[in-house]
Amino acid sequence: MKPNDPRIKGYSEDHIRTLLGELHERGRKFGLIFPSSTTDVSMDGRVLVCFNSAPASTLLNLLTLLLDVDREHACDS
């Protein structure tokens, strides 16, 4: 997903916080720890994530990668 994807505007700050929680949970087993990640200001109707002011699409793309790895590991079992 690209940062300017119009679907991003549909995510509220609460949605993004929930997704950050999921990223923390799923990323922990891979050593991906983002202790200070949180939501940041909104820009042009898009909530920014505080990984150096990354757009929410970065969060969604990271979660997609982690979900793909989980699915691959489930198929290998």
C-alpha positions in Angstrom: 0.0 0.0 0.0 1.3 3.4 -0.9 1.3 6.3 1.5 -1.2 8.2 -0.7 -3.7 5.3 -1.0 -7.1 6.8 -0.4 -8.1 3.8 1.8 -5.8 5.2 4.5 -8.2 8.0 5.2 -10.7 5.4 6.5 -8.5 4.6 9.4 -9.1 6.6 12.6 -6.5 7.2 15.2 -8.1 4.4 17.3 -7.8 2.0 14.4 -4.2 2.8 14.0 -3.5 2.4 17.8 -5.2 -1.1 17.6 -3.0 -2.0 14.6 0.1 -0.8 16.5 -0.8 -3.2 19.3 -1.1 -6.0 16.8 2.3 -5.0 15.3 3.9 -5.1 18.7 2.3 -8.6 19.4 3.2 -10.2 16.1 6.6 -8.5 15.7 7.8 -9.5 19.2 8.5 -13.2 18.2 10.7 -11.9 15.3 12.6 -9.5 17.5 10.8 -6.5 16.0 10.2 -4.2 19.0 8.8 -0.7 18.5 8.4 0.5 22.2 7.9 4.1 21.3 5.6 3.7 18.3 2.4 5.6 18.6 0.1 7.7 16.5 1.3 11.2 15.5 -0.4 14.1 13.8 -2.7 13.8 10.9 -1.7 15.1 7.5 -4.1 15.5 4.7 -6.7 13.3 6.5 -4.1 10.5 7.0 -3.0 9.5 10.5 0.8 9.3 10.8 2.6 6.7 12.8 5.5 7.8 15.0 8.3 5.7 13.5 10.0 8.9 12.5 6.6 10.2 11.2 6.0 7.3 8.9 2.6 7.1 7.2 0.1 4.5 8.4 0.7 2.6 5.2 4.1 1.6 6.6 2.3 0.1 9.6 -0.1 -1.8 7.3 2.7 -3.0 5.1 4.7 -4.3 8.1 1.6 -6.1 9.4 1.0 -7.7 6.0 4.5 -9.0 5.9 4.2 -10.5 9.4 0.9 -12.1 8.6 2.4 -13.6 5.4 5.2 -15.1 7.5 2.7 -16.5 10.0 0.8 -18.1 7.2 3.9 -19.6 5.6 4.9 -21.1 9.0 1.4 -22.5 9.5 1.6 -24.2 6.1 5.0 -25.7 6.9 3.8 -27.3 10.1 
